[in-house]
Amino acid sequence: MSLGDQNDNPVEEHECFHEDGSRVVYLPVTNRIADRKIRTQAIISELIASDGGERILDIGGNEYQSFCQEQGIEYTMLNLASPQRTGTGGYHGGGMTYDGRTLPFPAGETFDLVILNFVLHHAAENALPILRQVKEIAARYVLIGEDLTGIDYAASWHDRNHKHQPGGVFRSDQEWRLLLSMFGLPVLRQYVIRREDDVDPGRVYRCMYLCSVD
Ligand SMILES: C[S@@+](CC[C@H](N)C(=O)[O-])C[C@H]1O[C@@H](n2cnc3c(N)ncnc32)[C@H](O)[C@@H]1O
């Protein structure tokens, strides 16, 4: 199956499998950003037992603070010290801060789940060093959200990406899957995010990769 071969796919949620056996979940078509948050909460609940002893690190995000508190999960937020000066990504801070490249945790400190949702394309010079360090501090899972692209995507999507993060690095699905496995973070499951304003419903513009730690 090639990701995006979905011309006959319904707008409702459905699933299929990559050749390597990993599962692809096509989320329902929606424009509600809250749906992604609800889905991520469901992933967190599924992965992390709510016994008060589990730890999550959210790099570049702050969306799951109250949810984790309710579930008895320790939730650590890490972001740049100040908002980026360019682009439309916004600033989802409020927790720890760092220089954007070197994670500020002592050797041996780990988190059960590290979330990097829609962050790495903003960190053009730092994405690979961050991934390498995430592999070291993630004990069980890593969840990575990304905006996808390719040279055959519509020019309007390239324009959107440039406005979203001038100088950002946007990759294809194939590139992300290979990169993640090269970093020892093979994809277990992929969630395809589909929006009503997707330029071409047959293509994938955004997705989340749930990775295990080798
Ligand atoms: C589009 S927002 C994503 C927010 C949230 N994770 C979500 O899923 O909605 C991008 C975030 O990445 C942060 N960011 C950019 N470069 C970063 C870096 N090198 N390290 C950590 N966070 C970074 C920005 O400050 C912003 O909070």
PDBQT file of the ligand as one rigid body, heavy atoms in Angstrom, charges set to zero:
ROOT
HETATM    1  C1  LIG A 301       3.024  24.134  15.601  1.00  0.00    +0.000 C 
HETATM    2  S1  LIG A 301       3.510  24.229  17.307  1.00  0.00    +0.000 S 
HETATM    3  C2  LIG A 301       3.044  22.618  17.867  1.00  0.00    +0.000 C 
HETATM    4  C3  LIG A 301       2.426  22.665  19.245  1.00  0.00    +0.000 C 
HETATM    5  C4  LIG A 301       1.904  21.351  19.811  1.00  0.00    +0.000 C 
HETATM    6  N1  LIG A 301       2.949  20.378  19.984  1.00  0.00    +0.000 N 
HETATM    7  C5  LIG A 301       0.760  20.780  18.994  1.00  0.00    +0.000 C 
HETATM    8  O1  LIG A 301       0.768  19.591  18.705  1.00  0.00    +0.000 OA
HETATM    9  O2  LIG A 301      -0.163  21.522  18.662  1.00  0.00    +0.000 OA
HETATM   10  C6  LIG A 301       5.271  24.169  17.224  1.00  0.00    +0.000 C 
HETATM   11  C7  LIG A 301       5.945  24.254  18.610  1.00  0.00    +0.000 C 
HETATM   12  O3  LIG A 301       7.309  23.852  18.468  1.00  0.00    +0.000 OA
HETATM   13  C8  LIG A 301       8.083  24.676  19.299  1.00  0.00    +0.000 C 
HETATM   14  N2  LIG A 301       9.479  24.563  18.851  1.00  0.00    +0.000 N 
HETATM   15  C9  LIG A 301      10.070  25.072  17.761  1.00  0.00    +0.000 A 
HETATM   16  N3  LIG A 301      11.381  24.716  17.719  1.00  0.00    +0.000 NA
HETATM   17  C10 LIG A 301      11.600  23.935  18.801  1.00  0.00    +0.000 A 
HETATM   18  C11 LIG A 301      12.736  23.255  19.328  1.00  0.00    +0.000 A 
HETATM   19  N4  LIG A 301      13.937  23.296  18.726  1.00  0.00    +0.000 N 
HETATM   20  N5  LIG A 301      12.585  22.550  20.461  1.00  0.00    +0.000 NA
HETATM   21  C12 LIG A 301      11.395  22.493  21.095  1.00  0.00    +0.000 A 
HETATM   22  N6  LIG A 301      10.288  23.126  20.661  1.00  0.00    +0.000 NA
HETATM   23  C13 LIG A 301      10.399  23.849  19.538  1.00  0.00    +0.000 A 
HETATM   24  C14 LIG A 301       7.425  26.027  19.150  1.00  0.00    +0.000 C 
HETATM   25  O4  LIG A 301       7.811  26.937  20.158  1.00  0.00    +0.000 OA
HETATM   26  C15 LIG A 301       5.947  25.618  19.253  1.00  0.00    +0.000 C 
HETATM   27  O5  LIG A 301       5.567  25.526  20.610  1.00  0.00    +0.000 OA
ENDROOT
TORSDOF 0
